[in-house]
Amino acid sequence: MDSGRISLDRAAVNALNGEITKYAYYSHPGTGYIIETSIRLRDALERTKSMDFTSFLMDDLLQNIQTHNPFVKEIDLFSSNELSQFSLINEGKKMDPEIYKVAKAHGEVRLISEGNLTIYTHFRPKEKEADYTGNLTSMVVYDTSMPRDELTKTAWHTLLVLVIVTIVSFLVSGRLFRRLVLHRLMHITDCLHRIGDGDYSVRIDESGNDEFTLIASEINRMSSLVLAREEELRQLYQDQEKIIEERTRELRKLKDAFEQANIKLTMLNIITRHDIINQLTALSGFLDLVLEINTKEDVREYTKKCRQISEVIHELIIFTRIYEDIGINDPTWQNVRRTIEKAMVDHPDAHLNYDLPKENVFVLADPLFEKVFYTFIDNTLRHGKYATKFSVSYQFPDRDLVIVYKDDGAGIVNIDKNRLFEKGFGKHTGFGLFIAKEILAITQITIKETGEPGMGARFEIFVPEGFWKFSGSETETTAKPSAHDTSAAPDWQ
């Protein structure tokens, strides 16, 4: 072979003994003969690794040759004898007899037509080098319209590079499309599913600067708004629950207060009637004595006692009126400082100095809450002897409130402390501190005396959690009465 290169003209396929045998005819420019070889398929596949063609198959012949020579348009091989001509490749195609005669005589014929160059080459096989009779003539058609300079090769190379770059770009763009588009779409879809399930804390990745970023930003913004509204609704619901609980507690307290008021009202009617009857009986007895005696001194003494009894009866009637009012009206939030100031104004003989706290503390108590401090002030004036002032302060143990009232009078002896808040105990009517205790008990407030004898009286009012609060507004307190309104300040100590 010339320089180890093989120019493939013809390939035929036969099946022999169950194996595929391929026949190839190679033109040998050095000798001018056609060499016939046969190769098994297995051997052909091994040999294609080192040959300039990739297949011996008939249908791939032209394509394989064009791979090495792109200018070849058509290849054919004709066999002829004295009887006929025929094509080994294209069955039924005939070679012009005149061209055959010229090619046989001169070995080669070249025909030039528009854009094509056709070369006929005649081969005379040597004896015993082929298993056929007659001669072979090859026909190769070349495309002469294609330039053959280096520029054309460069163009083909460039085109090949462009094709490769296009394919690579397509593959890369496909991966980028999957990563930049499909991946982000799947991410957005997944986040939307989670948001649809109620997880509004989900946030979509907003990296980048494209339409997906705008969509993600809007979805995140809407999720944030929904989350904020949901939090507002949750907080509103919690606030409403607290309000309902507070109102429920207040209603329960009011119910308890109402029941206590009914019980006390019944007891009041029984006790008051009994006390008034006793006083009237005593009054009648003294009047009978007045009618029986003659001395002026005795008359004056019995008359004085009758007057005292009538005052007690009057106080009993006043006590009845006040006691009936306990628990009748709903408890209200009352400003402690303003309540004490009102009690000072209501007392006709109040001339004490006082020191009050500045905090706006409100207590939920019966509307008669003022009478409690009225009683404290009246006791300081009546029994404090040399008392000149009183003070009120706050203490906050745990979450409760303790209101401390303290004066600088003589104080209360220890023997009287246990009975101090009983009805009828005391040097006057004995109703004052008893009424104060009953007023406070309406809203579960308790009272006790903790002073030292000789160091002044000291009353502690214990207000449990839920019945007191701080407030910066004074609009919740009751209206302040006019000065010297004695109708609101009976003498029932």
Rosetta blueprint (number, residue, H / E / L):
1 M L
2 D H
3 S H
4 G H
5 R L
6 I L
7 S L
8 L E
9 D E
10 R E
11 A E
12 A E
13 V E
14 N E
15 A E
16 L E
17 N L
18 G L
19 E E
20 I E
21 T E
22 K E
23 Y E
24 A E
25 Y E
26 Y E
27 S E
28 H L
29 P L
30 G L
31 T L
32 G L
33 Y L
34 I E
35 I E
36 E E
37 T E
38 S E
39 I E
40 R E
41 L H
42 R H
43 D H
44 A H
45 L H
46 E H
47 R H
48 T L
49 K L
50 S L
51 M L
52 D L
53 F L
54 T L
55 S L
56 F L
57 L L
58 M H
59 D H
60 D H
61 L H
62 L H
63 Q H
64 N H
65 I H
66 Q H
67 T H
68 H H
69 N L
70 P L
71 F L
72 V E
73 K E
74 E E
75 I E
76 D E
77 L E
78 F E
79 S E
80 S E
81 N L
82 E L
83 L L
84 S L
85 Q E
86 F E
87 S E
88 L L
89 I L
90 N L
91 E L
92 G L
93 K L
94 K L
95 M L
96 D L
97 P H
98 E H
99 I H
100 Y H
101 K H
102 V H
103 A H
104 K H
105 A H
106 H H
107 G L
108 E E
109 V E
110 R E
111 L E
112 I E
113 S E
114 E L
115 G L
116 N E
117 L E
118 T E
119 I E
120 Y E
121 T E
122 H E
123 F E
124 R L
125 P L
126 K L
127 E L
128 K L
129 E L
130 A L
131 D L
132 Y L
133 T L
134 G L
135 N E
136 L E
137 T E
138 S E
139 M E
140 V E
141 V E
142 Y E
143 D E
144 T L
145 S L
146 M L
147 P L
148 R L
149 D L
150 E H
151 L H
152 T H
153 K H
154 T H
155 A H
156 W H
157 H H
158 T H
159 L H
160 L H
161 V H
162 L H
163 V H
164 I H
165 V H
166 T H
167 I H
168 V H
169 S H
170 F H
171 L H
172 V H
173 S H
174 G H
175 R H
176 L H
177 F H
178 R H
179 R H
180 L H
181 V H
182 L H
183 H H
184 R H
185 L H
186 M H
187 H H
188 I H
189 T H
190 D H
191 C H
192 L H
193 H H
194 R H
195 I H
196 G H
197 D L
198 G L
199 D L
200 Y L
201 S L
202 V L
203 R L
204 I L
205 D L
206 E L
207 S L
208 G L
209 N L
210 D L
211 E H
212 F H
213 T H
214 L H
215 I H
216 A H
217 S H
218 E H
219 I H
220 N H
221 R H
222 M H
223 S H
224 S H
225 L H
226 V H
227 L H
228 A H
229 R H
230 E H
231 E H
232 E H
233 L H
234 R H
235 Q H
236 L H
237 Y H
238 Q H
239 D H
240 Q H
241 E H
242 K H
243 I H
244 I H
245 E H
246 E H
247 R H
248 T H
249 R H
250 E H
251 L H
252 R H
253 K H
254 L H
255 K H
256 D H
257 A H
258 F H
259 E H
260 Q H
261 A H
262 N H
263 I H
264 K H
265 L H
266 T H
267 M H
268 L H
269 N H
270 I H
271 I H
272 T H
273 R H
274 H H
275 D H
276 I H
277 I H
278 N H
279 Q H
280 L H
281 T H
282 A H
283 L H
284 S H
285 G H
286 F H
287 L H
288 D H
289 L H
290 V H
291 L H
292 E H
293 I L
294 N L
295 T L
296 K H
297 E H
298 D H
299 V H
300 R H
301 E H
302 Y H
303 T H
304 K H
305 K H
306 C H
307 R H
308 Q H
309 I H
310 S H
311 E H
312 V H
313 I H
314 H H
315 E H
316 L H
317 I H
318 I H
319 F H
320 T H
321 R H
322 I H
323 Y H
324 E H
325 D H
326 I L
327 G L
328 I L
329 N L
330 D L
331 P L
332 T E
333 W E
334 Q E
335 N E
336 V H
337 R H
338 R H
339 T H
340 I H
341 E H
342 K H
343 A H
344 M H
345 V H
346 D H
347 H L
348 P L
349 D L
350 A L
351 H L
352 L L
353 N E
354 Y E
355 D E
356 L L
357 P L
358 K L
359 E L
360 N L
361 V E
362 F E
363 V E
364 L E
365 A E
366 D L
367 P L
368 L L
369 F H
370 E H
371 K H
372 V H
373 F H
374 Y H
375 T H
376 F H
377 I H
378 D H
379 N H
380 T H
381 L H
382 R H
383 H H
384 G L
385 K L
386 Y L
387 A L
388 T L
389 K E
390 F E
391 S E
392 V E
393 S E
394 Y E
395 Q E
396 F L
397 P L
398 D L
399 R L
400 D L
401 L E
402 V E
403 I E
404 V E
405 Y E
406 K E
407 D E
408 D L
409 G L
410 A L
411 G L
412 I L
413 V L
414 N H
415 I H
416 D H
417 K H
418 N L
419 R L
420 L L
421 F L
422 E L
423 K L
424 G L
425 F L
426 G L
427 K L
428 H L
429 T L
430 G L
431 F L
432 G H
433 L H
434 F H
435 I H
436 A H
437 K H
438 E H
439 I H
440 L H
441 A H
442 I L
443 T L
444 Q L
445 I L
446 T E
447 I E
448 K E
449 E E
450 T L
451 G L
452 E L
453 P L
454 G L
455 M L
456 G L
457 A L
458 R E
459 F E
460 E E
461 I E
462 F E
463 V E
464 P L
465 E L
466 G L
467 F L
468 W E
469 K E
470 F E
471 S L
472 G L
473 S L
474 E L
475 T L
476 E L
477 T L
478 T L
479 A L
480 K L
481 P L
482 S L
483 A L
484 H L
485 D L
486 T H
487 S H
488 A H
489 A L
490 P L
491 D L
492 W L
493 Q L
